[in-house]
């Protein structure tokens, strides 16, 4: 049986954040109003474990807000509540997400005692001007220092980034991605900036002082970034916000490039670019067999088979196959 990875998410919205970033209203984004109690955490973990077959890789993730900024006793209470799962082998690790300016030697020692294995930092950008315009309240230097401390203390490092923030450009997004790689992140998440109700960004948007990326622009920018991470073996955990109720029914979303299949659209665009040299105008060949890396077949075919449809304009038949010998966006094309 193939071992699969599962993360049981525990969301703690806006706990202990020292300020609110211009783009942030986590209650609306996640559909959560308050932090869960310890009993609610245990109930949530039990509920998820019932749906996960034995023998898989399972971790618990404390997401949202600023985990290491809440009272130390609260941190310990949350972490202690899930220790029995770790000790019994029902979970293999614990991850947290937090701010880079809330990392210290004392915090890291405490987290290690409770078997935390991965720390994700909401870096969002490594450009100083963008951080200031977004109201992040920390500097790029603090991201650098926290990242170094996390790695030196034996944790797996994750660095999250956003595109389309105030002051952002395609070049600045690429710079942030390259810095994430340079800092030694093992995983990342890429989020397009959305205008959410009851945020400072909404006011800037209504005043004409901020313009979100179009869906096409956002897809193109992330498509420029993803190959950098894949080539550097940085695991991309997610592309695009998880579709909460408030985003799906537009009760929270004001503007911006939200799509339930945003990540799929990005991978489709990357493959569209790669395969564009196989499109021949006024010429139809017989068969194209395209072999891609394992797990890349659906992405190469494209969202709603868009890439296959483009190729079928030049070939009477297109066949997609996978090979374990290929990696990333490598492919072989054979025509007959």
N, C-alpha and C positions, 0 to 999 in steps of 0.2 A: 504494500500500500504506500502511495506517495505521501510523505509527511507534508502537511500544510501548516501555514502560520496563521494564527488568529490573535487579534488584540481585542480584549474586552474593554471598551471605553467607559471611563467614569468622568463625567464632565463637571467641572467646578467653575462656574461662570464668574469672571471678573473678581475673583477673590484676591484681595490684597494688592491689586494693581495700584501703583502710586498715582497714576493719572490715566485719563482715557485718551487713547490715540484718536486722531481725527476720523478714522475709518471704523472705529470699533463700537459695536453694540451687541455683545455676545448673547444677551438674553434673546434678542430677536433672531440672531443667526442660528443659535442652537435650540431655540424653543424652550430654554430652561430659565426659571426665574430665581432659584436659590440653590445654594450648595446642598448636596445630599447629606443625610446623616450617615453615621457609620453603619447602622442597620440597613439603610437603603443601599449602601455599597455592597454589603454582603448579599442582600437579596438579588441585586443586579448580577453579581458574579455567578451566583447559583443558577439563575435563570439562563445565562449564556452558556454555562458549562453543560447544561442539559442538552444543548443543541450541537455540541462539539464532540465528535467521536474520540475515543481514547487513542493515544499514540501520536497525537499531533503536537505541534509546538505552540504553546499558549502563553500569552503574557497579559498583564493588566496594565492599562494606561490611564494615568491621571492627567487629563487634558484641560485646557482652558485657563484663563486667568494667569496666576502667578503662584504655582504650588509652593515654591520655597519662600514665598513672601508671607504666607499665612502663619499664624502663631505656631511655634515649634511643637507645642503639645497637640495641636490639631493635625499637623503633618504626621506626627507619630501615631495618633489615633487612627488616621486613614491607613497608614502603612501597616500598622499592627493588625488591623482588621483583616488584611489579606495574607498575613504570614502563614496561617494554617494551610492555605492552598499551596503555597510554595513548599512548605515542609513536607506535605503529603505527595508532592510531585504532580499535582493537578495543574499547576502553572509552572512555567520555566523562567519567568522573569517579570520585572516591573519596570515600566517606563514612566517618566514624568515630563511635562512641558512647563517651562518657566521662562523668566526674563534673564538676560545676561548680566544685569546689574544686581541680581539677587543670588549670586554664587559666591561662596566663601569656603575656606578650608574646613571650618566647623560644620557647615551644611553638608559638604561632600562626605565627611566622615560619618555623619548621622545617616545619610542616605545609603551608604555602603553597608552599614549595620543592618538595615532593613531590606537588603538584597535588591536594591534598585540597580538595574543593569544599564539602562539607557536614559540619557538626559537630552531632551530636545530644547533648543533655545529659539525663541521667536526673534530671530535677527531682523527679518523682513527686508533689510537693505544693509549694505556695507558702505553706502555713500553718506557722508556726514550731512550734506544739505538735505537729502531726502529724509533722513532720520529727524532732522529739526522740523521740516515742513510737515511731517506726519505726526509730530507730537509724541515721539517714542519715549523721550525722557532718558535715553542712554546714548552713548557714543559708539562708533565702530570700534574704537580702542577697547571698550568694555567687552564687546563681543569677542575680540581677539584674546583678551586675557582670560575670560570665562572658558572659552573653548580650550585653551591650553591647559587650564587647571583641570577641566573635566577629563581630558585625555590622559594627563599625567597621573590622575587618580584611578585609572583603570576602567572608566565608564566608556560606553559607546556614545559617540557624539552625533546628535542630529541638529541641523540648522535649517530653519524654515525661512522661505523668502516670499516676497510679494512683488508682482509686476504692476505697473500702472499707478503707483503711488504719486502724490504731488511731487513734481520735479523729476520724475523718472523718465528715462529714455531707453530705447533699445540697447544702446551702448552701455548705459549704467546698469541695466539688468544683467547683461552679460558679465560685466565687471563683478557684480555681486555673486553670480554663479561661480566664477573663477576663484573668488576669494573663499567661498564655501568649500570648494575643493582643496584649496591651498591650506585651509585651517584644519584639514583632516577629518571632515565630517564623513561618517559612514552612511548616513541617510539624510534625506531632505524631503520637504513638501513645498510645492509651488502653488501659490494662490493668486489669481487675478483680483485686483482691487474692485470691490463693488460699493456702490453708494447705498447705504442702509439707512432706514428711517431713524430719526432721533440721534443723529451723529453730527459732528462738526462738518464732516465732508458733505453731508446733505445740504447744509446751509451754503457751503462754498459752491456746490453744484447749482443750487437755485439762484445764487447771485452771479452765476456765470464765471466764477473764478477757478473752477475745476471742471475738466472734461474727461470722463472715463474713456478707457479704450473701447473701441468697437469689438464685437466678437471676433471679427476677422483679424484685427490688429493683435488682440490678446493671443489668439491661436498662433499667429505667425511669430510673436516674440517668444512664446514658450517653446515653439518648435525649433527656434535657434538655440535654446538653452539645454533641452533634454539630451541631445547627443553628447554635450560636454560632460554631463553627469554619468551617462552610460559608459563613455570611454574611460572615465576615471573610476569606475566601479563604485560610484555613490548611488545607493539604492533610493529610488524615487518612491516614497510611500504613498503619495497622493498628488494629483494635479487637479486643482479646482476644489471649491468648498463642497462639503457633504450636503446633499439636497435636503435641508430641513423643511418643515411645514411652512414656515414663514417665507422661504425663498420660492418654494414651489407654487404657492398660491398668490405670490406678489404682494402679500400684506406687509412685508418688511423691505422688499427690494424696490429701490427708487430708480436706479439706473446701473448699467454696467454689464460686463460680459458673462452673465451666468448661463450655464447650460448643464443639464443633468449628466450629459456625456462629454463634458469638456475635455477630459483626458483622452478619451477615444478620438475626439476630433483633432487633438494635437498630434497623436501618433499617425492618424490618417494623413495629416498634412506633411509630416516628415517623409512618409513613404511616397506621397504624391510627388514631392520634390525629387526623390531618388529615382522614381520610375519615369519621370517626364521625358528622359532621353530615349525612351522606347516608343514614344508616340510618333507615328509617321503619317503625315498628311497625304491624302489621295493615294493611299497604298495600304492594302490589307494582306497581311501574311497569314500563314496557316495556324500554327500552334505556338504558344509561348508557355514554357514551363518555368515558373519562378520558384526557386528554393530559398527559403529564409531561415533564420535561426529559430530554434524551438521556442514556442510561445509567441512568435511574431506573425503567425499566419493571418489572424483576424485583423491585426493592425495594417498589414500590407494590403489585404483586400479592401480595407477602408470602411469608415462609418457608412452604413447602409450600402456597402459594396461600391462606394464611389470610385475607388481607384481601379477596381476591376472593370467598371463600366467605361472608364477612360481608355483602358488598354484594349477593350473589345472594339473600340473604334479602329484599331490598327491590326487586330488579330481576330481570326475567326473563332479561336478557342483559347482560353487562358486558364492554366492549372497552377495552383499554389501548393507547394510542398514544404515540409520542415526538415531541418537537419541539425543534429546535436553538434556537428562539427563547426557550425557557424555561430558567431556571437554578435550581439547588438544589432546593428543595421546592415550587417554583411548579407550579401545575397548572390546567387548564381542565376543567370538567365540563359535558357537554351531555347532556340527556335527551330521549328521544323516546317 
